[in-house]
Amino acid sequence: MASIFTKIINGEIPCYKIAETDDFLAFLDINPNAKGHTLCIPKKEVDKLFDLDEVTYMGLMAFSRTVALAIEKAVPCKRVGMTVIGLEVPHVHVHLIPLTSMDDARFITKSAHTPEDFEAVAKAIRAQL
Ligand code: 5GP
């Protein structure tokens, strides 16, 4: 069965899109740790990061860096943190999280946003790409 992220890639489930290439997609996390929390994924559906072929792995890192630099310009924060977990969704995803404190990296405190908030931050990040 297709992962929830493959459904997002195929447009079957909506997302707040940040960036897209032939091989990768970036979109806002629906339950963010902090405003601007973004997921970068390969379109190729693979469960675990280190099972990616090397070209896709390196491409994902380069794509994530481009998106992180845009987030850093668009969202007030001390820095953008990068985390890979994958215990919830078995489709490789890099979390890019604007950090102002260690709590933002802990996946315990969540940040509530309206659809308008999501739209606004997605637009601000896209403008910095
Ligand atoms: P992990 O697998 O790394 O533990 O976490 C999966 C992440 O995907 C979570 O932060 C969760 O909020 C996010 N997520 C799960 N389902 C969806 C979805 O349908 N849309 C979006 N945008 N994010 C999702």
Backbone and ligand atoms as CSV (ligand in chain L), in Angstrom:
chain,resi,resn,atom,element,x,y,z
A,1,MET,N,N,0.847,-1.204,0.000
A,1,MET,CA,C,0.000,0.000,0.000
A,1,MET,C,C,0.883,1.255,0.000
A,2,ALA,N,N,0.455,2.237,-0.770
A,2,ALA,CA,C,1.234,3.483,-0.863
A,2,ALA,C,C,1.295,4.183,0.490
A,3,SER,N,N,2.448,4.746,0.806
A,3,SER,CA,C,2.577,5.503,2.056
A,3,SER,C,C,1.774,6.795,1.949
A,4,ILE,N,N,1.484,7.377,3.105
A,4,ILE,CA,C,0.744,8.647,3.123
A,4,ILE,C,C,1.525,9.723,2.362
A,5,PHE,N,N,2.848,9.619,2.365
A,5,PHE,CA,C,3.639,10.622,1.648
A,5,PHE,C,C,3.597,10.386,0.135
A,6,THR,N,N,3.504,9.127,-0.286
A,6,THR,CA,C,3.322,8.859,-1.723
A,6,THR,C,C,1.979,9.426,-2.173
A,7,LYS,N,N,0.970,9.329,-1.307
A,7,LYS,CA,C,-0.345,9.914,-1.643
A,7,LYS,C,C,-0.238,11.429,-1.771
A,8,ILE,N,N,0.605,12.047,-0.935
A,8,ILE,CA,C,0.824,13.502,-1.060
A,8,ILE,C,C,1.532,13.798,-2.384
A,9,ILE,N,N,2.566,13.014,-2.716
A,9,ILE,CA,C,3.283,13.203,-3.989
A,9,ILE,C,C,2.311,13.110,-5.164
A,10,ASN,N,N,1.393,12.148,-5.099
A,10,ASN,CA,C,0.451,11.930,-6.196
A,10,ASN,C,C,-0.729,12.884,-6.185
A,11,GLY,N,N,-0.788,13.777,-5.182
A,11,GLY,CA,C,-1.864,14.760,-5.112
A,11,GLY,C,C,-3.173,14.189,-4.584
A,12,GLU,N,N,-3.120,12.971,-4.020
A,12,GLU,CA,C,-4.349,12.371,-3.465
A,12,GLU,C,C,-4.669,12.957,-2.092
A,13,ILE,N,N,-3.633,13.462,-1.408
A,13,ILE,CA,C,-3.793,14.133,-0.108
A,13,ILE,C,C,-3.147,15.512,-0.265
A,14,PRO,N,N,-3.826,16.580,0.197
A,14,PRO,CA,C,-3.245,17.915,0.020
A,14,PRO,C,C,-2.065,18.166,0.955
A,15,CYS,N,N,-1.249,19.132,0.592
A,15,CYS,CA,C,-0.159,19.556,1.478
A,15,CYS,C,C,0.114,21.028,1.217
A,16,TYR,N,N,0.855,21.623,2.140
A,16,TYR,CA,C,1.343,22.994,1.942
A,16,TYR,C,C,2.736,22.852,1.347
A,17,LYS,N,N,2.784,22.942,0.014
A,17,LYS,CA,C,4.025,22.644,-0.701
A,17,LYS,C,C,5.049,23.773,-0.564
A,18,ILE,N,N,6.311,23.372,-0.379
A,18,ILE,CA,C,7.401,24.342,-0.297
A,18,ILE,C,C,8.255,24.297,-1.566
A,19,ALA,N,N,8.621,23.097,-1.989
A,19,ALA,CA,C,9.494,22.975,-3.169
A,19,ALA,C,C,9.327,21.586,-3.764
A,20,GLU,N,N,9.590,21.488,-5.070
A,20,GLU,CA,C,9.468,20.192,-5.734
A,20,GLU,C,C,10.458,20.116,-6.886
A,21,THR,N,N,11.086,18.941,-7.023
A,21,THR,CA,C,11.902,18.636,-8.197
A,21,THR,C,C,11.379,17.311,-8.760
A,22,ASP,N,N,12.048,16.811,-9.802
A,22,ASP,CA,C,11.624,15.514,-10.350
A,22,ASP,C,C,11.728,14.413,-9.298
A,23,ASP,N,N,12.676,14.557,-8.369
A,23,ASP,CA,C,12.966,13.458,-7.436
A,23,ASP,C,C,12.585,13.717,-5.982
A,24,PHE,N,N,12.322,14.988,-5.618
A,24,PHE,CA,C,12.114,15.324,-4.205
A,24,PHE,C,C,10.942,16.291,-4.027
A,25,LEU,N,N,10.388,16.272,-2.819
A,25,LEU,CA,C,9.283,17.178,-2.481
A,25,LEU,C,C,9.500,17.681,-1.053
A,26,ALA,N,N,9.211,18.958,-0.843
A,26,ALA,CA,C,9.231,19.540,0.513
A,26,ALA,C,C,7.864,20.143,0.795
A,27,PHE,N,N,7.347,19.879,1.990
A,27,PHE,CA,C,6.030,20.402,2.383
A,27,PHE,C,C,6.011,20.557,3.898
A,28,LEU,N,N,5.083,21.397,4.377
A,28,LEU,CA,C,5.007,21.640,5.825
A,28,LEU,C,C,4.501,20.408,6.556
A,29,ASP,N,N,5.106,20.128,7.707
A,29,ASP,CA,C,4.604,19.071,8.593
A,29,ASP,C,C,3.241,19.519,9.130
A,30,ILE,N,N,2.266,18.613,9.112
A,30,ILE,CA,C,0.893,18.960,9.496
A,30,ILE,C,C,0.748,19.143,11.010
A,31,ASN,N,N,1.680,18.608,11.768
A,31,ASN,CA,C,1.634,18.731,13.238
A,31,ASN,C,C,2.996,19.238,13.703
A,32,PRO,N,N,3.277,20.522,13.404
A,32,PRO,CA,C,4.656,21.026,13.538
A,32,PRO,C,C,5.137,21.220,14.971
A,33,ASN,N,N,6.425,20.984,15.146
A,33,ASN,CA,C,7.070,21.346,16.422
A,33,ASN,C,C,7.114,22.861,16.561
A,34,ALA,N,N,7.294,23.539,15.446
A,34,ALA,CA,C,7.422,25.002,15.434
A,34,ALA,C,C,6.985,25.498,14.062
A,35,LYS,N,N,6.650,26.769,13.994
A,35,LYS,CA,C,6.227,27.353,12.718
A,35,LYS,C,C,7.328,27.175,11.662
A,36,GLY,N,N,6.965,26.645,10.501
A,36,GLY,CA,C,7.938,26.452,9.434
A,36,GLY,C,C,8.538,25.054,9.382
A,37,HIS,N,N,8.143,24.193,10.323
A,37,HIS,CA,C,8.610,22.792,10.359
A,37,HIS,C,C,8.248,22.135,9.021
A,38,THR,N,N,9.286,21.703,8.319
A,38,THR,CA,C,9.121,21.211,6.941
A,38,THR,C,C,9.667,19.797,6.809
A,39,LEU,N,N,9.032,19.011,5.958
A,39,LEU,CA,C,9.505,17.658,5.649
A,39,LEU,C,C,10.024,17.628,4.220
A,40,CYS,N,N,11.201,17.034,4.031
A,40,CYS,CA,C,11.769,16.845,2.693
A,40,CYS,C,C,11.814,15.346,2.420
A,41,ILE,N,N,11.240,14.948,1.302
A,41,ILE,CA,C,11.156,13.509,1.021
A,41,ILE,C,C,11.632,13.197,-0.399
A,42,PRO,N,N,12.150,11.976,-0.575
A,42,PRO,CA,C,12.386,11.513,-1.950
A,42,PRO,C,C,11.066,10.998,-2.505
A,43,LYS,N,N,10.841,11.162,-3.796
A,43,LYS,CA,C,9.604,10.633,-4.378
A,43,LYS,C,C,9.632,9.110,-4.415
A,44,LYS,N,N,10.845,8.574,-4.484
A,44,LYS,CA,C,11.021,7.126,-4.405
A,44,LYS,C,C,10.611,6.674,-3.008
A,45,GLU,N,N,9.685,5.724,-2.910
A,45,GLU,CA,C,9.216,5.301,-1.583
A,45,GLU,C,C,10.133,4.241,-0.993
A,46,VAL,N,N,10.936,4.687,-0.033
A,46,VAL,CA,C,11.850,3.805,0.711
A,46,VAL,C,C,11.599,4.097,2.178
A,47,ASP,N,N,11.594,3.088,3.005
A,47,ASP,CA,C,11.270,3.257,4.430
A,47,ASP,C,C,12.384,3.989,5.190
A,48,LYS,N,N,13.615,3.441,5.122
A,48,LYS,CA,C,14.676,3.930,6.016
A,48,LYS,C,C,15.748,4.728,5.275
A,49,LEU,N,N,16.160,5.840,5.900
A,49,LEU,CA,C,17.117,6.783,5.284
A,49,LEU,C,C,18.339,6.082,4.710
A,50,PHE,N,N,18.945,5.215,5.507
A,50,PHE,CA,C,20.229,4.659,5.083
A,50,PHE,C,C,20.072,3.476,4.129
A,51,ASP,N,N,18.813,3.160,3.783
A,51,ASP,CA,C,18.565,2.186,2.711
A,51,ASP,C,C,18.452,2.875,1.351
A,52,LEU,N,N,18.439,4.210,1.328
A,52,LEU,CA,C,18.400,4.917,0.044
A,52,LEU,C,C,19.674,4.616,-0.739
A,53,ASP,N,N,19.559,4.547,-2.060
A,53,ASP,CA,C,20.786,4.466,-2.854
A,53,ASP,C,C,21.556,5.772,-2.660
A,54,GLU,N,N,22.858,5.730,-2.894
A,54,GLU,CA,C,23.706,6.862,-2.529
A,54,GLU,C,C,23.343,8.149,-3.293
A,55,VAL,N,N,22.988,8.003,-4.552
A,55,VAL,CA,C,22.640,9.188,-5.353
A,55,VAL,C,C,21.392,9.866,-4.771
A,56,THR,N,N,20.397,9.070,-4.426
A,56,THR,CA,C,19.165,9.645,-3.865
A,56,THR,C,C,19.442,10.247,-2.487
A,57,TYR,N,N,20.251,9.560,-1.690
A,57,TYR,CA,C,20.616,10.066,-0.356
A,57,TYR,C,C,21.315,11.433,-0.469
A,58,MET,N,N,22.316,11.505,-1.339
A,58,MET,CA,C,23.056,12.764,-1.487
A,58,MET,C,C,22.152,13.854,-2.072
A,59,GLY,N,N,21.291,13.455,-2.990
A,59,GLY,CA,C,20.342,14.414,-3.579
A,59,GLY,C,C,19.373,14.948,-2.538
A,60,LEU,N,N,18.918,14.077,-1.653
A,60,LEU,CA,C,17.995,14.501,-0.592
A,60,LEU,C,C,18.682,15.483,0.354
A,61,MET,N,N,19.951,15.217,0.652
A,61,MET,CA,C,20.688,16.135,1.545
A,61,MET,C,C,20.851,17.508,0.886
A,62,ALA,N,N,21.180,17.517,-0.405
A,62,ALA,CA,C,21.358,18.794,-1.117
A,62,ALA,C,C,20.027,19.549,-1.205
A,63,PHE,N,N,18.958,18.825,-1.503
A,63,PHE,CA,C,17.620,19.430,-1.584
A,63,PHE,C,C,17.230,20.000,-0.212
A,64,SER,N,N,17.483,19.238,0.850
A,64,SER,CA,C,17.137,19.670,2.208
A,64,SER,C,C,17.916,20.933,2.592
A,65,ARG,N,N,19.173,20.981,2.153
A,65,ARG,CA,C,19.988,22.174,2.459
A,65,ARG,C,C,19.398,23.415,1.793
A,66,THR,N,N,19.012,23.289,0.551
A,66,THR,CA,C,18.400,24.424,-0.163
A,66,THR,C,C,17.152,24.904,0.573
A,67,VAL,N,N,16.319,23.951,0.985
A,67,VAL,CA,C,15.076,24.316,1.679
A,67,VAL,C,C,15.396,24.919,3.050
A,68,ALA,N,N,16.367,24.345,3.753
A,68,ALA,CA,C,16.726,24.853,5.092
A,68,ALA,C,C,17.211,26.300,5.017
A,69,LEU,N,N,17.995,26.619,3.997
A,69,LEU,CA,C,18.496,28.001,3.869
A,69,LEU,C,C,17.341,28.974,3.636
A,70,ALA,N,N,16.327,28.529,2.894
A,70,ALA,CA,C,15.149,29.377,2.672
A,70,ALA,C,C,14.345,29.535,3.965
A,71,ILE,N,N,14.202,28.442,4.726
A,71,ILE,CA,C,13.474,28.523,6.004
A,71,ILE,C,C,14.174,29.505,6.935
A,72,GLU,N,N,15.496,29.416,6.983
A,72,GLU,CA,C,16.270,30.276,7.889
A,72,GLU,C,C,16.067,31.763,7.567
A,73,LYS,N,N,15.895,32.059,6.287
A,73,LYS,CA,C,15.652,33.463,5.901
A,73,LYS,C,C,14.212,33.880,6.190
A,74,ALA,N,N,13.276,32.937,6.096
A,74,ALA,CA,C,11.853,33.299,6.167
A,74,ALA,C,C,11.281,33.272,7.577
A,75,VAL,N,N,11.854,32.429,8.437
A,75,VAL,CA,C,11.250,32.204,9.759
A,75,VAL,C,C,12.233,32.630,10.844
A,76,PRO,N,N,11.843,33.560,11.723
A,76,PRO,CA,C,12.742,33.968,12.801
A,76,PRO,C,C,13.080,32.763,13.692
A,77,CYS,N,N,14.375,32.475,13.834
A,77,CYS,CA,C,14.809,31.331,14.652
A,77,CYS,C,C,16.310,31.469,14.901
A,78,LYS,N,N,16.810,30.659,15.818
A,78,LYS,CA,C,18.263,30.692,16.064
A,78,LYS,C,C,19.015,29.925,14.996
A,79,ARG,N,N,18.400,28.829,14.531
A,79,ARG,CA,C,18.966,28.016,13.448
A,79,ARG,C,C,17.926,26.989,13.025
A,80,VAL,N,N,18.202,26.355,11.894
A,80,VAL,CA,C,17.308,25.284,11.452
A,80,VAL,C,C,17.953,23.951,11.810
A,81,GLY,N,N,17.223,23.153,12.576
A,81,GLY,CA,C,17.711,21.827,12.954
A,81,GLY,C,C,17.224,20.776,11.965
A,82,MET,N,N,17.993,19.693,11.858
A,82,MET,CA,C,17.626,18.601,10.952
A,82,MET,C,C,17.557,17.296,11.736
A,83,THR,N,N,16.447,16.574,11.565
A,83,THR,CA,C,16.248,15.310,12.285
A,83,THR,C,C,15.650,14.282,11.336
A,84,VAL,N,N,16.078,13.046,11.481
A,84,VAL,CA,C,15.420,11.958,10.759
A,84,VAL,C,C,14.995,10.923,11.793
A,85,ILE,N,N,13.693,10.607,11.805
A,85,ILE,CA,C,13.190,9.611,12.758
A,85,ILE,C,C,12.496,8.493,11.965
A,86,GLY,N,N,11.275,8.736,11.545
A,86,GLY,CA,C,10.614,7.760,10.670
A,86,GLY,C,C,9.853,6.668,11.389
A,87,LEU,N,N,9.600,6.834,12.683
A,87,LEU,CA,C,8.863,5.794,13.405
A,87,LEU,C,C,7.371,5.824,13.098
A,88,GLU,N,N,6.879,6.972,12.600
A,88,GLU,CA,C,5.442,7.088,12.317
A,88,GLU,C,C,5.133,6.805,10.853
A,89,VAL,N,N,5.897,7.375,9.959
A,89,VAL,CA,C,5.616,7.219,8.518
A,89,VAL,C,C,6.795,6.492,7.851
A,90,PRO,N,N,6.539,5.292,7.289
A,90,PRO,CA,C,7.630,4.494,6.703
A,90,PRO,C,C,7.981,4.930,5.280
A,91,HIS,N,N,8.309,6.188,5.149
A,91,HIS,CA,C,8.732,6.768,3.860
A,91,HIS,C,C,9.737,7.851,4.247
A,92,VAL,N,N,10.980,7.692,3.790
A,92,VAL,CA,C,12.062,8.595,4.230
A,92,VAL,C,C,11.626,10.051,4.240
A,93,HIS,N,N,11.900,10.735,5.359
A,93,HIS,CA,C,11.632,12.176,5.430
A,93,HIS,C,C,12.624,12.834,6.370
A,94,VAL,N,N,13.118,13.979,5.925
A,94,VAL,CA,C,14.019,14.805,6.728
A,94,VAL,C,C,13.166,15.906,7.358
A,95,HIS,N,N,13.190,15.988,8.690
A,95,HIS,CA,C,12.520,17.091,9.376
A,95,HIS,C,C,13.469,18.290,9.391
A,96,LEU,N,N,13.005,19.439,8.909
A,96,LEU,CA,C,13.751,20.706,9.053
A,96,LEU,C,C,12.933,21.577,10.003
A,97,ILE,N,N,13.535,21.908,11.145
A,97,ILE,CA,C,12.763,22.571,12.198
A,97,ILE,C,C,13.448,23.878,12.612
A,98,PRO,N,N,12.745,25.016,12.458
A,98,PRO,CA,C,13.310,26.271,12.970
A,98,PRO,C,C,13.380,26.198,14.496
A,99,LEU,N,N,14.569,26.357,15.033
A,99,LEU,CA,C,14.764,26.177,16.479
A,99,LEU,C,C,14.986,27.513,17.174
A,100,THR,N,N,14.254,27.692,18.265
A,100,THR,CA,C,14.600,28.801,19.164
A,100,THR,C,C,15.020,28.253,20.526
A,101,SER,N,N,14.643,27.006,20.798
A,101,SER,CA,C,15.092,26.358,22.035
A,101,SER,C,C,15.143,24.857,21.792
A,102,MET,N,N,15.770,24.136,22.708
A,102,MET,CA,C,15.898,22.680,22.590
A,102,MET,C,C,14.530,22.015,22.528
A,103,ASP,N,N,13.529,22.611,23.169
A,103,ASP,CA,C,12.184,22.022,23.149
A,103,ASP,C,C,11.649,21.866,21.732
A,104,ASP,N,N,12.056,22.771,20.841
A,104,ASP,CA,C,11.565,22.691,19.458
A,104,ASP,C,C,12.057,21.423,18.756
A,105,ALA,N,N,13.119,20.829,19.284
A,105,ALA,CA,C,13.698,19.641,18.654
A,105,ALA,C,C,13.183,18.346,19.278
A,106,ARG,N,N,12.345,18.459,20.306
A,106,ARG,CA,C,12.013,17.267,21.094
A,106,ARG,C,C,10.749,16.524,20.656
A,107,PHE,N,N,9.969,17.048,19.755
A,107,PHE,CA,C,8.743,16.388,19.285
A,107,PHE,C,C,7.765,16.114,20.433
A,108,ILE,N,N,7.765,16.992,21.432
A,108,ILE,CA,C,6.842,16.842,22.562
A,108,ILE,C,C,5.860,18.008,22.541
A,109,THR,N,N,6.407,19.220,22.485
A,109,THR,CA,C,5.555,20.403,22.410
A,109,THR,C,C,5.237,20.672,20.954
A,110,LYS,N,N,3.950,20.797,20.643
A,110,LYS,CA,C,3.537,21.048,19.272
A,110,LYS,C,C,2.978,22.457,19.143
A,111,SER,N,N,3.053,22.966,17.939
A,111,SER,CA,C,2.669,24.348,17.682
A,111,SER,C,C,1.382,24.349,16.856
A,112,ALA,N,N,0.317,24.989,17.388
A,112,ALA,CA,C,-0.983,24.974,16.696
A,112,ALA,C,C,-1.029,26.061,15.626
A,113,HIS,N,N,-1.550,25.684,14.458
A,113,HIS,CA,C,-1.636,26.649,13.358
A,113,HIS,C,C,-2.965,26.529,12.627
A,114,THR,N,N,-3.465,27.651,12.166
A,114,THR,CA,C,-4.655,27.653,11.313
A,114,THR,C,C,-4.198,27.412,9.868
A,115,PRO,N,N,-5.134,27.058,8.984
A,115,PRO,CA,C,-4.769,26.937,7.561
A,115,PRO,C,C,-4.130,28.219,7.034
A,116,GLU,N,N,-4.597,29.357,7.523
A,116,GLU,CA,C,-4.022,30.640,7.074
A,116,GLU,C,C,-2.568,30.767,7.530
A,117,ASP,N,N,-2.277,30.303,8.750
A,117,ASP,CA,C,-0.890,30.329,9.251
A,117,ASP,C,C,0.008,29.464,8.361
A,118,PHE,N,N,-0.484,28.258,8.052
A,118,PHE,CA,C,0.305,27.345,7.198
A,118,PHE,C,C,0.564,27.985,5.842
A,119,GLU,N,N,-0.507,28.545,5.250
A,119,GLU,CA,C,-0.367,29.166,3.924
A,119,GLU,C,C,0.667,30.286,3.965
A,120,ALA,N,N,0.582,31.111,5.020
A,120,ALA,CA,C,1.450,32.288,5.110
A,120,ALA,C,C,2.916,31.882,5.252
A,121,VAL,N,N,3.197,30.893,6.097
A,121,VAL,CA,C,4.602,30.514,6.291
A,121,VAL,C,C,5.124,29.781,5.062
A,122,ALA,N,N,4.279,28.971,4.424
A,122,ALA,CA,C,4.714,28.281,3.192
A,122,ALA,C,C,5.065,29.313,2.121
A,123,LYS,N,N,4.234,30.330,2.003
A,123,LYS,CA,C,4.479,31.374,0.997
A,123,LYS,C,C,5.787,32.114,1.304
A,124,ALA,N,N,6.004,32.411,2.589
A,124,ALA,CA,C,7.215,33.141,2.981
A,124,ALA,C,C,8.477,32.318,2.690
A,125,ILE,N,N,8.413,31.014,2.942
A,125,ILE,CA,C,9.587,30.153,2.664
A,125,ILE,C,C,9.801,30.048,1.156
A,126,ARG,N,N,8.726,29.823,0.418
A,126,ARG,CA,C,8.861,29.697,-1.054
A,126,ARG,C,C,9.488,30.952,-1.651
A,127,ALA,N,N,9.165,32.101,-1.060
A,127,ALA,CA,C,9.693,33.370,-1.594
A,127,ALA,C,C,11.203,33.488,-1.431
A,128,GLN,N,N,11.772,32.674,-0.528
A,128,GLN,CA,C,13.223,32.743,-0.279
A,128,GLN,C,C,14.018,31.695,-1.053
A,129,LEU,N,N,13.320,30.860,-1.826
A,129,LEU,CA,C,14.011,29.793,-2.577
A,129,LEU,C,C,14.720,30.340,-3.796
L,1,5GP,P1,P,8.224,10.434,12.072
L,1,5GP,O1,O,7.827,9.301,11.135
L,1,5GP,O2,O,9.531,11.057,11.677
L,1,5GP,O3,O,8.193,10.013,13.503
L,1,5GP,O4,O,7.123,11.561,11.936
L,1,5GP,C1,C,6.280,11.709,10.835
L,1,5GP,C2,C,5.893,13.159,10.686
L,1,5GP,O5,O,4.994,13.260,9.578
L,1,5GP,C3,C,5.182,13.763,11.895
L,1,5GP,O6,O,5.868,14.938,12.300
L,1,5GP,C4,C,3.767,14.061,11.391
L,1,5GP,O7,O,3.218,15.241,11.928
L,1,5GP,C5,C,3.967,14.170,9.893
L,1,5GP,N1,N,2.790,13.752,9.143
L,1,5GP,C6,C,2.085,12.592,9.302
L,1,5GP,N2,N,1.072,12.542,8.428
L,1,5GP,C7,C,1.133,13.680,7.688
L,1,5GP,C8,C,0.327,14.193,6.622
L,1,5GP,O8,O,-0.645,13.593,6.153
L,1,5GP,N3,N,0.693,15.411,6.125
L,1,5GP,C9,C,1.764,16.099,6.595
L,1,5GP,N4,N,2.026,17.284,6.020
L,1,5GP,N5,N,2.539,15.650,7.608
L,1,5GP,C10,C,2.219,14.453,8.155
